[in-house]
């Protein structure tokens, strides 16, 4: 067993929230947080975020997990 960080990416809020990705594993939490930040980055004017459709909002975070090293899971 090895301790890793699983990057979880959700699109939408409330009842529209959907899990879009849960298969990226990282050995280092800093690497996981780097990619989480890049995936959640939005371009444009942040003054109008309340006008953004809630279905287009992104939530990304890193979840600590234990996995078997020989399980065939790619760990970055």
PDB file of N, CA, C and O in Angstrom:
ATOM      1  N   UNK A   1       0.851  -1.188   0.000  1.00  0.00           N
ATOM      2  CA  UNK A   1       0.000   0.000   0.000  1.00  0.00           C
ATOM      3  C   UNK A   1       0.892   1.245   0.000  1.00  0.00           C
ATOM      4  O   UNK A   1       1.915   1.321   0.681  1.00  0.00           O
ATOM      5  N   UNK A   2       0.455   2.194  -0.785  1.00  0.00           N
ATOM      6  CA  UNK A   2       1.164   3.470  -0.862  1.00  0.00           C
ATOM      7  C   UNK A   2       0.146   4.598  -0.711  1.00  0.00           C
ATOM      8  O   UNK A   2      -0.987   4.498  -1.180  1.00  0.00           O
ATOM      9  N   UNK A   3       0.570   5.663  -0.052  1.00  0.00           N
ATOM     10  CA  UNK A   3      -0.290   6.815   0.170  1.00  0.00           C
ATOM     11  C   UNK A   3      -0.175   7.733  -1.041  1.00  0.00           C
ATOM     12  O   UNK A   3       0.930   8.135  -1.404  1.00  0.00           O
ATOM     13  N   UNK A   4      -1.305   8.075  -1.674  1.00  0.00           N
ATOM     14  CA  UNK A   4      -1.337   8.949  -2.844  1.00  0.00           C
ATOM     15  C   UNK A   4      -2.442   9.991  -2.671  1.00  0.00           C
ATOM     16  O   UNK A   4      -3.196   9.972  -1.699  1.00  0.00           O
ATOM     17  N   UNK A   5      -2.512  10.892  -3.637  1.00  0.00           N
ATOM     18  CA  UNK A   5      -3.548  11.921  -3.628  1.00  0.00           C
ATOM     19  C   UNK A   5      -4.342  11.812  -4.928  1.00  0.00           C
ATOM     20  O   UNK A   5      -3.780  11.896  -6.020  1.00  0.00           O
ATOM     21  N   UNK A   6      -5.634  11.628  -4.798  1.00  0.00           N
ATOM     22  CA  UNK A   6      -6.543  11.454  -5.924  1.00  0.00           C
ATOM     23  C   UNK A   6      -7.180  12.794  -6.261  1.00  0.00           C
ATOM     24  O   UNK A   6      -7.799  13.426  -5.406  1.00  0.00           O
ATOM     25  N   UNK A   7      -7.025  13.225  -7.509  1.00  0.00           N
ATOM     26  CA  UNK A   7      -7.605  14.482  -7.951  1.00  0.00           C
ATOM     27  C   UNK A   7      -9.057  14.240  -8.372  1.00  0.00           C
ATOM     28  O   UNK A   7      -9.324  13.432  -9.262  1.00  0.00           O
ATOM     29  N   UNK A   8      -9.972  14.931  -7.740  1.00  0.00           N
ATOM     30  CA  UNK A   8     -11.404  14.814  -8.016  1.00  0.00           C
ATOM     31  C   UNK A   8     -11.868  16.106  -8.699  1.00  0.00           C
ATOM     32  O   UNK A   8     -11.618  17.199  -8.192  1.00  0.00           O
ATOM     33  N   UNK A   9     -12.537  15.983  -9.840  1.00  0.00           N
ATOM     34  CA  UNK A   9     -13.027  17.139 -10.574  1.00  0.00           C
ATOM     35  C   UNK A   9     -14.538  17.010 -10.748  1.00  0.00           C
ATOM     36  O   UNK A   9     -15.031  16.043 -11.329  1.00  0.00           O
ATOM     37  N   UNK A  10     -15.258  17.995 -10.235  1.00  0.00           N
ATOM     38  CA  UNK A  10     -16.718  18.050 -10.349  1.00  0.00           C
ATOM     39  C   UNK A  10     -17.115  19.246 -11.201  1.00  0.00           C
ATOM     40  O   UNK A  10     -16.488  20.303 -11.133  1.00  0.00           O
ATOM     41  N   UNK A  11     -18.147  19.075 -11.994  1.00  0.00           N
ATOM     42  CA  UNK A  11     -18.688  20.149 -12.806  1.00  0.00           C
ATOM     43  C   UNK A  11     -20.127  20.390 -12.363  1.00  0.00           C
ATOM     44  O   UNK A  11     -20.926  19.459 -12.269  1.00  0.00           O
ATOM     45  N   UNK A  12     -20.443  21.658 -12.093  1.00  0.00           N
ATOM     46  CA  UNK A  12     -21.794  22.024 -11.676  1.00  0.00           C
ATOM     47  C   UNK A  12     -21.909  22.151 -10.171  1.00  0.00           C
ATOM     48  O   UNK A  12     -20.958  21.890  -9.434  1.00  0.00           O
ATOM     49  N   UNK A  13     -23.103  22.563  -9.724  1.00  0.00           N
ATOM     50  CA  UNK A  13     -23.390  22.706  -8.295  1.00  0.00           C
ATOM     51  C   UNK A  13     -24.762  22.110  -8.003  1.00  0.00           C
ATOM     52  O   UNK A  13     -25.577  21.929  -8.908  1.00  0.00           O
ATOM     53  N   UNK A  14     -25.006  21.813  -6.750  1.00  0.00           N
ATOM     54  CA  UNK A  14     -26.309  21.304  -6.336  1.00  0.00           C
ATOM     55  C   UNK A  14     -26.688  20.013  -7.028  1.00  0.00           C
ATOM     56  O   UNK A  14     -25.872  19.097  -7.136  1.00  0.00           O
ATOM     57  N   UNK A  15     -27.918  19.936  -7.494  1.00  0.00           N
ATOM     58  CA  UNK A  15     -28.417  18.736  -8.164  1.00  0.00           C
ATOM     59  C   UNK A  15     -27.738  18.493  -9.514  1.00  0.00           C
ATOM     60  O   UNK A  15     -27.749  17.371 -10.020  1.00  0.00           O
ATOM     61  N   UNK A  16     -27.146  19.544 -10.100  1.00  0.00           N
ATOM     62  CA  UNK A  16     -26.467  19.422 -11.395  1.00  0.00           C
ATOM     63  C   UNK A  16     -25.010  18.990 -11.263  1.00  0.00           C
ATOM     64  O   UNK A  16     -24.328  18.829 -12.276  1.00  0.00           O
ATOM     65  N   UNK A  17     -24.519  18.799 -10.046  1.00  0.00           N
ATOM     66  CA  UNK A  17     -23.111  18.454  -9.826  1.00  0.00           C
ATOM     67  C   UNK A  17     -22.817  17.045 -10.344  1.00  0.00           C
ATOM     68  O   UNK A  17     -23.504  16.085  -9.996  1.00  0.00           O
ATOM     69  N   UNK A  18     -21.770  16.940 -11.194  1.00  0.00           N
ATOM     70  CA  UNK A  18     -21.387  15.649 -11.788  1.00  0.00           C
ATOM     71  C   UNK A  18     -19.888  15.431 -11.607  1.00  0.00           C
ATOM     72  O   UNK A  18     -19.092  16.349 -11.804  1.00  0.00           O
ATOM     73  N   UNK A  19     -19.513  14.231 -11.236  1.00  0.00           N
ATOM     74  CA  UNK A  19     -18.106  13.861 -11.143  1.00  0.00           C
ATOM     75  C   UNK A  19     -17.593  13.645 -12.563  1.00  0.00           C
ATOM     76  O   UNK A  19     -18.098  12.785 -13.285  1.00  0.00           O
ATOM     77  N   UNK A  20     -16.584  14.430 -12.965  1.00  0.00           N
ATOM     78  CA  UNK A  20     -16.063  14.358 -14.329  1.00  0.00           C
ATOM     79  C   UNK A  20     -14.764  13.558 -14.408  1.00  0.00           C
ATOM     80  O   UNK A  20     -14.469  12.956 -15.441  1.00  0.00           O
ATOM     81  N   UNK A  21     -13.986  13.548 -13.325  1.00  0.00           N
ATOM     82  CA  UNK A  21     -12.711  12.831 -13.345  1.00  0.00           C
ATOM     83  C   UNK A  21     -12.357  12.374 -11.935  1.00  0.00           C
ATOM     84  O   UNK A  21     -12.443  13.141 -10.976  1.00  0.00           O
ATOM     85  N   UNK A  22     -11.959  11.121 -11.832  1.00  0.00           N
ATOM     86  CA  UNK A  22     -11.491  10.586 -10.541  1.00  0.00           C
ATOM     87  C   UNK A  22     -10.478   9.474 -10.787  1.00  0.00           C
ATOM     88  O   UNK A  22     -10.510   8.433 -10.131  1.00  0.00           O
ATOM     89  N   UNK A  23      -9.578   9.707 -11.744  1.00  0.00           N
ATOM     90  CA  UNK A  23      -8.606   8.668 -12.059  1.00  0.00           C
ATOM     91  C   UNK A  23      -7.174   9.184 -12.166  1.00  0.00           C
ATOM     92  O   UNK A  23      -6.315   8.504 -12.729  1.00  0.00           O
ATOM     93  N   UNK A  24      -6.904  10.381 -11.633  1.00  0.00           N
ATOM     94  CA  UNK A  24      -5.549  10.922 -11.661  1.00  0.00           C
ATOM     95  C   UNK A  24      -4.973  10.862 -10.246  1.00  0.00           C
ATOM     96  O   UNK A  24      -5.450  11.542  -9.337  1.00  0.00           O
ATOM     97  N   UNK A  25      -3.943  10.036 -10.079  1.00  0.00           N
ATOM     98  CA  UNK A  25      -3.302   9.817  -8.783  1.00  0.00           C
ATOM     99  C   UNK A  25      -1.911  10.453  -8.788  1.00  0.00           C
ATOM    100  O   UNK A  25      -1.173  10.345  -9.768  1.00  0.00           O
ATOM    101  N   UNK A  26      -1.563  11.115  -7.687  1.00  0.00           N
ATOM    102  CA  UNK A  26      -0.266  11.771  -7.564  1.00  0.00           C
ATOM    103  C   UNK A  26       0.414  11.336  -6.266  1.00  0.00           C
ATOM    104  O   UNK A  26      -0.243  11.158  -5.241  1.00  0.00           O
ATOM    105  N   UNK A  27       1.727  11.167  -6.320  1.00  0.00           N
ATOM    106  CA  UNK A  27       2.506  10.837  -5.116  1.00  0.00           C
ATOM    107  C   UNK A  27       2.645  12.045  -4.197  1.00  0.00           C
ATOM    108  O   UNK A  27       2.695  11.899  -2.976  1.00  0.00           O
ATOM    109  N   UNK A  28       2.707  13.237  -4.784  1.00  0.00           N
ATOM    110  CA  UNK A  28       2.973  14.465  -4.031  1.00  0.00           C
ATOM    111  C   UNK A  28       1.730  15.358  -4.044  1.00  0.00           C
ATOM    112  O   UNK A  28       1.158  15.616  -5.103  1.00  0.00           O
ATOM    113  N   UNK A  29       1.320  15.821  -2.880  1.00  0.00           N
ATOM    114  CA  UNK A  29       0.131  16.681  -2.790  1.00  0.00           C
ATOM    115  C   UNK A  29       0.354  17.997  -3.528  1.00  0.00           C
ATOM    116  O   UNK A  29      -0.601  18.583  -4.040  1.00  0.00           O
ATOM    117  N   UNK A  30       1.597  18.471  -3.591  1.00  0.00           N
ATOM    118  CA  UNK A  30       1.866  19.713  -4.316  1.00  0.00           C
ATOM    119  C   UNK A  30       1.619  19.557  -5.809  1.00  0.00           C
ATOM    120  O   UNK A  30       1.093  20.471  -6.444  1.00  0.00           O
ATOM    121  N   UNK A  31       1.987  18.423  -6.377  1.00  0.00           N
ATOM    122  CA  UNK A  31       1.703  18.159  -7.787  1.00  0.00           C
ATOM    123  C   UNK A  31       0.197  18.079  -8.020  1.00  0.00           C
ATOM    124  O   UNK A  31      -0.315  18.628  -8.996  1.00  0.00           O
ATOM    125  N   UNK A  32      -0.504  17.401  -7.130  1.00  0.00           N
ATOM    126  CA  UNK A  32      -1.955  17.281  -7.247  1.00  0.00           C
ATOM    127  C   UNK A  32      -2.614  18.658  -7.174  1.00  0.00           C
ATOM    128  O   UNK A  32      -3.491  18.971  -7.978  1.00  0.00           O
ATOM    129  N   UNK A  33      -2.194  19.474  -6.218  1.00  0.00           N
ATOM    130  CA  UNK A  33      -2.767  20.817  -6.076  1.00  0.00           C
ATOM    131  C   UNK A  33      -2.448  21.708  -7.274  1.00  0.00           C
ATOM    132  O   UNK A  33      -3.260  22.554  -7.649  1.00  0.00           O
ATOM    133  N   UNK A  34      -1.277  21.528  -7.875  1.00  0.00           N
ATOM    134  CA  UNK A  34      -0.916  22.299  -9.064  1.00  0.00           C
ATOM    135  C   UNK A  34      -1.923  22.031 -10.192  1.00  0.00           C
ATOM    136  O   UNK A  34      -2.448  22.965 -10.798  1.00  0.00           O
ATOM    137  N   UNK A  35      -2.183  20.754 -10.465  1.00  0.00           N
ATOM    138  CA  UNK A  35      -3.121  20.414 -11.538  1.00  0.00           C
ATOM    139  C   UNK A  35      -4.553  20.784 -11.172  1.00  0.00           C
ATOM    140  O   UNK A  35      -5.330  21.164 -12.048  1.00  0.00           O
ATOM    141  N   UNK A  36      -4.915  20.682  -9.907  1.00  0.00           N
ATOM    142  CA  UNK A  36      -6.245  21.105  -9.467  1.00  0.00           C
ATOM    143  C   UNK A  36      -6.442  22.596  -9.724  1.00  0.00           C
ATOM    144  O   UNK A  36      -7.497  23.022 -10.193  1.00  0.00           O
ATOM    145  N   UNK A  37      -5.413  23.384  -9.412  1.00  0.00           N
ATOM    146  CA  UNK A  37      -5.493  24.825  -9.644  1.00  0.00           C
ATOM    147  C   UNK A  37      -5.646  25.135 -11.130  1.00  0.00           C
ATOM    148  O   UNK A  37      -6.450  25.989 -11.505  1.00  0.00           O
ATOM    149  N   UNK A  38      -4.891  24.456 -11.966  1.00  0.00           N
ATOM    150  CA  UNK A  38      -4.965  24.710 -13.415  1.00  0.00           C
ATOM    151  C   UNK A  38      -6.314  24.283 -13.993  1.00  0.00           C
ATOM    152  O   UNK A  38      -6.846  24.959 -14.873  1.00  0.00           O
ATOM    153  N   UNK A  39      -6.869  23.187 -13.518  1.00  0.00           N
ATOM    154  CA  UNK A  39      -8.159  22.726 -14.027  1.00  0.00           C
ATOM    155  C   UNK A  39      -9.307  23.640 -13.611  1.00  0.00           C
ATOM    156  O   UNK A  39     -10.283  23.788 -14.346  1.00  0.00           O
ATOM    157  N   UNK A  40      -9.193  24.250 -12.439  1.00  0.00           N
ATOM    158  CA  UNK A  40     -10.270  25.098 -11.933  1.00  0.00           C
ATOM    159  C   UNK A  40     -10.153  26.541 -12.400  1.00  0.00           C
ATOM    160  O   UNK A  40     -11.057  27.344 -12.167  1.00  0.00           O
ATOM    161  N   UNK A  41      -9.046  26.878 -13.057  1.00  0.00           N
ATOM    162  CA  UNK A  41      -8.818  28.264 -13.457  1.00  0.00           C
ATOM    163  C   UNK A  41      -9.852  28.703 -14.482  1.00  0.00           C
ATOM    164  O   UNK A  41     -10.167  27.979 -15.427  1.00  0.00           O
ATOM    165  N   UNK A  42     -10.364  29.888 -14.276  1.00  0.00           N
ATOM    166  CA  UNK A  42     -11.347  30.472 -15.188  1.00  0.00           C
ATOM    167  C   UNK A  42     -10.757  31.739 -15.778  1.00  0.00           C
ATOM    168  O   UNK A  42     -10.092  32.509 -15.085  1.00  0.00           O
ATOM    169  N   UNK A  43     -11.002  31.946 -17.054  1.00  0.00           N
ATOM    170  CA  UNK A  43     -10.564  33.164 -17.712  1.00  0.00           C
ATOM    171  C   UNK A  43     -11.745  34.093 -17.855  1.00  0.00           C
ATOM    172  O   UNK A  43     -12.875  33.647 -18.051  1.00  0.00           O
ATOM    173  N   UNK A  44     -11.486  35.386 -17.757  1.00  0.00           N
ATOM    174  CA  UNK A  44     -12.558  36.354 -17.901  1.00  0.00           C
ATOM    175  C   UNK A  44     -12.641  37.254 -16.694  1.00  0.00           C
ATOM    176  O   UNK A  44     -11.696  37.357 -15.911  1.00  0.00           O
ATOM    177  N   UNK A  45     -13.765  37.899 -16.549  1.00  0.00           N
ATOM    178  CA  UNK A  45     -13.963  38.892 -15.514  1.00  0.00           C
ATOM    179  C   UNK A  45     -14.633  38.246 -14.308  1.00  0.00           C
ATOM    180  O   UNK A  45     -15.768  37.780 -14.409  1.00  0.00           O
ATOM    181  N   UNK A  46     -13.948  38.212 -13.170  1.00  0.00           N
ATOM    182  CA  UNK A  46     -14.478  37.580 -11.966  1.00  0.00           C
ATOM    183  C   UNK A  46     -15.594  38.396 -11.307  1.00  0.00           C
ATOM    184  O   UNK A  46     -16.282  37.888 -10.421  1.00  0.00           O
ATOM    185  N   UNK A  47     -15.783  39.645 -11.722  1.00  0.00           N
ATOM    186  CA  UNK A  47     -16.870  40.445 -11.147  1.00  0.00           C
ATOM    187  C   UNK A  47     -18.233  39.849 -11.462  1.00  0.00           C
ATOM    188  O   UNK A  47     -19.200  40.100 -10.743  1.00  0.00           O
ATOM    189  N   UNK A  48     -18.320  39.072 -12.515  1.00  0.00           N
ATOM    190  CA  UNK A  48     -19.605  38.562 -12.972  1.00  0.00           C
ATOM    191  C   UNK A  48     -19.756  37.056 -12.769  1.00  0.00           C
ATOM    192  O   UNK A  48     -20.514  36.405 -13.488  1.00  0.00           O
ATOM    193  N   UNK A  49     -19.033  36.499 -11.789  1.00  0.00           N
ATOM    194  CA  UNK A  49     -19.103  35.050 -11.559  1.00  0.00           C
ATOM    195  C   UNK A  49     -20.513  34.619 -11.154  1.00  0.00           C
ATOM    196  O   UNK A  49     -20.908  33.485 -11.425  1.00  0.00           O
ATOM    197  N   UNK A  50     -21.277  35.506 -10.509  1.00  0.00           N
ATOM    198  CA  UNK A  50     -22.645  35.153 -10.118  1.00  0.00           C
ATOM    199  C   UNK A  50     -23.558  35.027 -11.341  1.00  0.00           C
ATOM    200  O   UNK A  50     -24.645  34.459 -11.234  1.00  0.00           O
ATOM    201  N   UNK A  51     -23.143  35.537 -12.482  1.00  0.00           N
ATOM    202  CA  UNK A  51     -23.920  35.399 -13.719  1.00  0.00           C
ATOM    203  C   UNK A  51     -23.572  34.117 -14.469  1.00  0.00           C
ATOM    204  O   UNK A  51     -24.247  33.750 -15.431  1.00  0.00           O
ATOM    205  N   UNK A  52     -22.507  33.436 -14.020  1.00  0.00           N
ATOM    206  CA  UNK A  52     -22.108  32.183 -14.666  1.00  0.00           C
ATOM    207  C   UNK A  52     -23.146  31.111 -14.353  1.00  0.00           C
ATOM    208  O   UNK A  52     -23.622  31.004 -13.223  1.00  0.00           O
ATOM    209  N   UNK A  53     -23.479  30.343 -15.339  1.00  0.00           N
ATOM    210  CA  UNK A  53     -24.425  29.237 -15.150  1.00  0.00           C
ATOM    211  C   UNK A  53     -23.854  28.265 -14.114  1.00  0.00           C
ATOM    212  O   UNK A  53     -22.721  27.813 -14.279  1.00  0.00           O
ATOM    213  N   UNK A  54     -24.592  27.929 -13.056  1.00  0.00           N
ATOM    214  CA  UNK A  54     -24.082  27.013 -12.033  1.00  0.00           C
ATOM    215  C   UNK A  54     -23.648  25.661 -12.587  1.00  0.00           C
ATOM    216  O   UNK A  54     -22.819  24.986 -11.977  1.00  0.00           O
ATOM    217  N   UNK A  55     -24.186  25.258 -13.723  1.00  0.00           N
ATOM    218  CA  UNK A  55     -23.784  23.985 -14.332  1.00  0.00           C
ATOM    219  C   UNK A  55     -22.365  24.041 -14.879  1.00  0.00           C
ATOM    220  O   UNK A  55     -21.760  22.998 -15.128  1.00  0.00           O
ATOM    221  N   UNK A  56     -21.818  25.255 -15.072  1.00  0.00           N
ATOM    222  CA  UNK A  56     -20.478  25.421 -15.619  1.00  0.00           C
ATOM    223  C   UNK A  56     -19.417  25.661 -14.541  1.00  0.00           C
ATOM    224  O   UNK A  56     -18.238  25.803 -14.865  1.00  0.00           O
ATOM    225  N   UNK A  57     -19.807  25.708 -13.296  1.00  0.00           N
ATOM    226  CA  UNK A  57     -18.832  25.929 -12.217  1.00  0.00           C
ATOM    227  C   UNK A  57     -18.057  24.654 -11.930  1.00  0.00           C
ATOM    228  O   UNK A  57     -18.607  23.554 -11.989  1.00  0.00           O
ATOM    229  N   UNK A  58     -16.776  24.810 -11.620  1.00  0.00           N
ATOM    230  CA  UNK A  58     -15.875  23.673 -11.434  1.00  0.00           C
ATOM    231  C   UNK A  58     -15.398  23.628  -9.990  1.00  0.00           C
ATOM    232  O   UNK A  58     -15.052  24.657  -9.409  1.00  0.00           O
ATOM    233  N   UNK A  59     -15.383  22.423  -9.410  1.00  0.00           N
ATOM    234  CA  UNK A  59     -14.801  22.184  -8.092  1.00  0.00           C
ATOM    235  C   UNK A  59     -13.756  21.086  -8.253  1.00  0.00           C
ATOM    236  O   UNK A  59     -14.041  20.018  -8.796  1.00  0.00           O
ATOM    237  N   UNK A  60     -12.545  21.358  -7.775  1.00  0.00           N
ATOM    238  CA  UNK A  60     -11.455  20.392  -7.888  1.00  0.00           C
ATOM    239  C   UNK A  60     -10.742  20.330  -6.545  1.00  0.00           C
ATOM    240  O   UNK A  60     -10.450  21.360  -5.938  1.00  0.00           O
ATOM    241  N   UNK A  61     -10.465  19.113  -6.089  1.00  0.00           N
ATOM    242  CA  UNK A  61      -9.691  18.965  -4.861  1.00  0.00           C
ATOM    243  C   UNK A  61      -8.947  17.646  -4.861  1.00  0.00           C
ATOM    244  O   UNK A  61      -9.235  16.749  -5.653  1.00  0.00           O
ATOM    245  N   UNK A  62      -7.979  17.544  -3.952  1.00  0.00           N
ATOM    246  CA  UNK A  62      -7.137  16.355  -3.829  1.00  0.00           C
ATOM    247  C   UNK A  62      -7.536  15.580  -2.584  1.00  0.00           C
ATOM    248  O   UNK A  62      -7.621  16.140  -1.491  1.00  0.00           O
ATOM    249  N   UNK A  63      -7.776  14.310  -2.757  1.00  0.00           N
ATOM    250  CA  UNK A  63      -8.246  13.439  -1.688  1.00  0.00           C
ATOM    251  C   UNK A  63      -7.171  12.396  -1.371  1.00  0.00           C
ATOM    252  O   UNK A  63      -6.746  11.668  -2.268  1.00  0.00           O
ATOM    253  N   UNK A  64      -6.722  12.310  -0.110  1.00  0.00           N
ATOM    254  CA  UNK A  64      -5.727  11.286   0.234  1.00  0.00           C
ATOM    255  C   UNK A  64      -6.331   9.889   0.163  1.00  0.00           C
ATOM    256  O   UNK A  64      -7.453   9.662   0.615  1.00  0.00           O
ATOM    257  N   UNK A  65      -5.575   8.961  -0.407  1.00  0.00           N
ATOM    258  CA  UNK A  65      -6.035   7.576  -0.570  1.00  0.00           C
ATOM    259  C   UNK A  65      -4.863   6.624  -0.380  1.00  0.00           C
ATOM    260  O   UNK A  65      -3.703   7.021  -0.490  1.00  0.00           O
ATOM    261  N   UNK A  66      -5.177   5.364  -0.093  1.00  0.00           N
ATOM    262  CA  UNK A  66      -4.200   4.285  -0.112  1.00  0.00           C
ATOM    263  C   UNK A  66      -4.517   3.403  -1.309  1.00  0.00           C
ATOM    264  O   UNK A  66      -5.675   3.049  -1.530  1.00  0.00           O
ATOM    265  N   UNK A  67      -3.485   3.043  -2.093  1.00  0.00           N
ATOM    266  CA  UNK A  67      -3.659   2.131  -3.218  1.00  0.00           C
ATOM    267  C   UNK A  67      -2.548   1.090  -3.195  1.00  0.00           C
ATOM    268  O   UNK A  67      -1.476   1.324  -2.638  1.00  0.00           O
ATOM    269  N   UNK A  68      -2.811  -0.044  -3.794  1.00  0.00           N
ATOM    270  CA  UNK A  68      -1.785  -1.069  -3.930  1.00  0.00           C
ATOM    271  C   UNK A  68      -0.846  -0.676  -5.054  1.00  0.00           C
ATOM    272  O   UNK A  68      -1.298  -0.319  -6.141  1.00  0.00           O
ATOM    273  N   UNK A  69       0.463  -0.736  -4.806  1.00  0.00           N
ATOM    274  CA  UNK A  69       1.429  -0.310  -5.815  1.00  0.00           C
ATOM    275  C   UNK A  69       1.370  -1.177  -7.062  1.00  0.00           C
ATOM    276  O   UNK A  69       1.564  -0.660  -8.162  1.00  0.00           O
ATOM    277  N   UNK A  70       1.117  -2.440  -6.941  1.00  0.00           N
ATOM    278  CA  UNK A  70       1.070  -3.343  -8.080  1.00  0.00           C
ATOM    279  C   UNK A  70      -0.295  -3.476  -8.713  1.00  0.00           C
ATOM    280  O   UNK A  70      -0.530  -4.438  -9.444  1.00  0.00           O
ATOM    281  N   UNK A  71      -1.206  -2.554  -8.465  1.00  0.00           N
ATOM    282  CA  UNK A  71      -2.581  -2.683  -8.941  1.00  0.00           C
ATOM    283  C   UNK A  71      -2.782  -2.224 -10.379  1.00  0.00           C
ATOM    284  O   UNK A  71      -3.881  -2.373 -10.914  1.00  0.00           O
ATOM    285  N   UNK A  72      -1.752  -1.670 -11.025  1.00  0.00           N
ATOM    286  CA  UNK A  72      -1.876  -1.213 -12.392  1.00  0.00           C
ATOM    287  C   UNK A  72      -2.360   0.223 -12.517  1.00  0.00           C
ATOM    288  O   UNK A  72      -2.561   0.706 -13.631  1.00  0.00           O
ATOM    289  N   UNK A  73      -2.552   0.910 -11.410  1.00  0.00           N
ATOM    290  CA  UNK A  73      -2.972   2.314 -11.419  1.00  0.00           C
ATOM    291  C   UNK A  73      -1.749   3.167 -11.714  1.00  0.00           C
ATOM    292  O   UNK A  73      -0.698   2.984 -11.099  1.00  0.00           O
ATOM    293  N   UNK A  74      -1.880   4.101 -12.656  1.00  0.00           N
ATOM    294  CA  UNK A  74      -0.797   5.038 -12.958  1.00  0.00           C
ATOM    295  C   UNK A  74      -0.739   6.109 -11.883  1.00  0.00           C
ATOM    296  O   UNK A  74      -1.732   6.782 -11.604  1.00  0.00           O
ATOM    297  N   UNK A  75       0.433   6.260 -11.283  1.00  0.00           N
ATOM    298  CA  UNK A  75       0.641   7.270 -10.246  1.00  0.00           C
ATOM    299  C   UNK A  75       1.683   8.247 -10.788  1.00  0.00           C
ATOM    300  O   UNK A  75       2.803   7.855 -11.118  1.00  0.00           O
ATOM    301  N   UNK A  76       1.307   9.511 -10.874  1.00  0.00           N
ATOM    302  CA  UNK A  76       2.193  10.534 -11.441  1.00  0.00           C
ATOM    303  C   UNK A  76       3.051  11.166 -10.370  1.00  0.00           C
ATOM    304  O   UNK A  76       3.857  12.048 -10.665  1.00  0.00           O
TER     305      UNK A  76
END
